[in-house]
Amino acid sequence: MGSVFIPGAELDDPIHGGDRSIFVNKRPPKGTRKFAVGTIIVKRMEKPEGQIFAMVKRGGGFNPDGAVDWEWFRIVDVNGAIGIAWRGMGPPDGESYGGAAGGVCNGCHFAGKDDDWVRYPGLVP
């Protein structure tokens, strides 16, 4: 799995504005901006409290009204065991993404639609 560290200054917004490390299991081939089905991108945010989120390219038209083919996850560590706090097209009611409540995943990633819905510099060749 390759990784990229992105300092907070590169994206100035309340959700992506902090330091974070991003890991991806497979980058798109050179000359394309499309990730393969099965791509997993994991983001560990330094603040708030080292939250971990992931997006997985499922394919099959999943999430047709948002970031097509992508599903989001919040990953948690419960006594040393990794688990999924939530998954889907965005956080469920009562949960948040990086401190922002609601379904912000699709809204924010829409800005990256030309890069297969991925907004992070360095992940798309």
Backbone hydrogen bonds, N-H to C=O, Kabsch-Sander energy under -0.5 kcal/mol:
donor,donor_aa,acceptor,acceptor_aa,energy
2,G,24,V,-1.9
4,V,22,I,-2.9
6,I,4,V,-0.5
6,I,20,R,-2.8
10,E,7,P,-1.8
11,L,8,G,-0.8
13,D,11,L,-1.2
17,G,13,D,-1.5
20,R,6,I,-1.6
21,S,44,R,-2.3
22,I,4,V,-3.2
23,F,42,V,-3.0
24,V,2,G,-2.5
25,N,40,I,-2.0
32,T,29,P,-1.8
38,G,57,K,-3.1
39,T,36,A,-1.9
41,I,55,M,-2.7
42,V,23,F,-3.0
43,K,53,F,-3.5
44,R,21,S,-2.9
45,M,43,K,-0.6
45,M,51,Q,-3.2
46,E,19,D,-2.5
50,G,46,E,-1.1
51,Q,48,P,-1.5
52,I,75,I,-0.8
53,F,43,K,-2.8
54,A,73,F,-2.2
55,M,41,I,-2.4
56,V,71,E,-2.6
57,K,39,T,-2.4
58,R,56,V,-1.0
58,R,69,D,-2.8
59,G,69,D,-1.4
62,F,59,G,-1.5
66,G,63,N,-1.8
68,V,66,G,-1.6
69,D,62,F,-3.8
70,W,67,A,-2.3
71,E,56,V,-2.1
72,W,88,G,-3.3
73,F,54,A,-2.5
74,R,86,W,-2.3
75,I,52,I,-2.5
75,I,73,F,-0.5
76,V,83,G,-2.6
78,V,76,V,-0.6
78,V,81,A,-3.0
79,N,77,D,-0.7
81,A,78,V,-1.6
83,G,76,V,-2.9
85,A,74,R,-2.8
85,A,83,G,-0.6
86,W,74,R,-0.9
88,G,72,W,-2.1
95,E,92,P,-2.3
97,Y,100,A,-2.5
98,G,96,S,-0.6
100,A,97,Y,-1.9
101,A,99,G,-0.6
102,G,95,E,-0.9
104,V,102,G,-1.5
106,N,89,M,-0.5
107,G,103,G,-0.9
108,C,104,V,-2.4
109,H,105,C,-2.5
110,F,106,N,-1.5
111,A,108,C,-1.4
112,G,109,H,-1.9
113,K,110,F,-1.7
115,D,112,G,-2.0
116,D,113,K,-1.1
117,W,112,G,-1.9
118,V,112,G,-0.7
118,V,115,D,-1.3
119,R,117,W,-0.5
123,L,120,Y,-1.5
124,V,120,Y,-0.6
